[in-house]
Amino acid sequence: MKSTIKGRGKPSTVVYCVLHEGRVTLVSSASLDVSGIAPEAFVGTPVTDNVHPDDLARVAKFLEPGWAGSFSEPVRLRDADGGWSWRMMRGVRTIDADGRPSAVLRFKKIDEPPS
């Protein structure tokens, strides 16, 4: 299974991510430009592994069992140097007929959270 999505040439400030049951299954190549972390490093990990501890409550609803819908929250994500950068996390989560959640997320780099 392919684990990255190729960008369109120039560096991007947007990273796309696909989740299945809370784990990352696919990440766009822009993650290297945005965070300094290769997309393959995220594959197989829980999405919460790289979310700042103070922001975990913001993503909790998105990960609740049985919840489906759209989501938009500013969160801090870990960078390769161990620091944190703000991203606007937007996505859609669905639940399949067997009750398994899947999601497509978009992380856009932002300077600071919206007020």
Backbone torsions as a table, in degrees:
resi	resn	phi	psi	omega
1	MET	NA	134.2	178.5
2	LYS	-72.2	137.7	-175.9
3	SER	-112.7	2.7	178.3
4	THR	-133.6	157.4	174.6
5	ILE	-115.7	124.5	-178.7
6	LYS	-72.6	143.2	175.4
7	GLY	-80.5	-175.6	-177.4
8	ARG	-108.7	37.5	174.6
9	GLY	109.6	-82.1	-174.4
10	LYS	-76.7	155.1	179.4
11	PRO	-56.9	142.7	-177.4
12	SER	-114.5	154.5	173.1
13	THR	-102.4	9.9	-177.8
14	VAL	-119.7	131.5	176.7
15	VAL	-117.4	131.1	176.2
16	TYR	-104.0	142.6	-175.0
17	CYS	-142.6	139.6	176.6
18	VAL	-115.2	134.5	-180.0
19	LEU	-118.1	147.7	170.5
20	HIS	-134.9	120.0	-178.2
21	GLU	53.4	40.4	175.6
22	GLY	83.3	-5.0	179.6
23	ARG	-107.2	145.1	-179.8
24	VAL	-72.4	129.3	178.4
25	THR	-116.5	-19.9	-176.6
26	LEU	-154.9	135.7	-179.7
27	VAL	-137.9	139.7	178.5
28	SER	-72.2	154.5	-178.6
29	SER	-64.3	-16.2	179.2
30	ALA	-64.1	-15.5	179.7
31	SER	-58.8	-32.2	178.4
32	LEU	-66.3	-42.1	178.0
33	ASP	-67.7	-39.1	-172.8
34	VAL	-82.0	-43.8	-173.7
35	SER	-114.9	-14.2	-174.8
36	GLY	82.4	5.4	-178.6
37	ILE	-110.7	129.8	179.3
38	ALA	-65.0	144.0	-178.2
39	PRO	-56.1	-35.8	-177.7
40	GLU	-62.0	-26.4	-178.5
41	ALA	-67.8	-23.6	-179.4
42	PHE	-86.0	-26.2	-173.1
43	VAL	-62.5	129.1	179.3
44	GLY	91.8	-8.2	-178.4
45	THR	-94.8	153.0	172.9
46	PRO	-64.9	140.9	-178.5
47	VAL	-58.9	-29.8	-178.4
48	THR	-72.0	-14.9	-178.7
49	ASP	-58.7	-27.8	-176.2
50	ASN	-112.3	12.3	177.3
51	VAL	-93.7	135.8	178.1
52	HIS	-56.5	137.7	-178.4
53	PRO	-54.1	-35.1	179.8
54	ASP	-71.5	-14.4	-178.3
55	ASP	-103.4	-1.9	-178.5
56	LEU	-60.0	-34.7	178.9
57	ALA	-63.6	-30.9	179.6
58	ARG	-67.1	-30.1	-178.7
59	VAL	-99.0	-3.0	-176.8
60	ALA	-58.4	-43.8	-179.2
61	LYS	-60.4	-39.9	-178.8
62	PHE	-60.8	-26.9	-176.2
63	LEU	-103.0	1.0	-179.8
64	GLU	-62.1	138.0	177.4
65	PRO	-56.8	133.8	176.4
66	GLY	81.8	-11.1	-178.8
67	TRP	-78.5	136.7	175.1
68	ALA	-138.4	148.8	178.7
69	GLY	149.1	-169.4	179.4
70	SER	-97.4	161.2	-170.1
71	PHE	-148.6	139.8	175.9
72	SER	-151.5	114.6	-179.1
73	GLU	-149.4	142.3	170.7
74	PRO	-78.0	135.1	178.4
75	VAL	-141.1	156.4	173.0
76	ARG	-97.6	132.2	178.4
77	LEU	-119.0	150.0	-178.4
78	ARG	-70.3	140.1	174.1
79	ASP	-104.2	169.9	-177.8
80	ALA	-59.9	-31.3	-178.4
81	ASP	-81.9	2.2	179.3
82	GLY	90.7	-6.4	177.4
83	GLY	-81.6	-177.0	-177.6
84	TRP	-125.2	139.1	176.8
85	SER	-129.2	145.5	179.6
86	TRP	-75.9	139.4	173.5
87	ARG	-136.9	146.6	170.1
88	MET	-90.5	117.0	-179.1
89	MET	-97.2	117.1	177.0
90	ARG	-126.0	144.2	179.9
91	GLY	-170.6	176.7	176.8
92	VAL	-132.8	132.9	178.9
93	ARG	-119.4	134.3	177.6
94	THR	-123.3	160.5	176.8
95	ILE	-120.5	125.9	-179.1
96	ASP	-79.4	177.2	-176.1
97	ALA	-60.0	-24.1	179.2
98	ASP	-93.2	5.5	178.0
99	GLY	85.5	10.7	-179.2
100	ARG	-90.2	128.2	179.9
101	PRO	-83.5	144.9	172.6
102	SER	-138.0	155.3	-178.8
103	ALA	-151.4	154.5	169.4
104	VAL	-120.1	126.7	-178.1
105	LEU	-118.8	152.1	175.5
106	ARG	-128.8	123.8	177.9
107	PHE	-112.7	115.8	177.5
108	LYS	-108.9	129.7	179.7
109	LYS	-67.0	131.5	177.5
110	ILE	-130.5	156.3	-178.8
111	ASP	-73.1	-38.3	180.0
112	GLU	-158.3	163.8	-178.7
113	PRO	-69.5	148.9	175.3
114	PRO	-64.9	146.2	-178.3
115	SER	-88.1	NA	NA
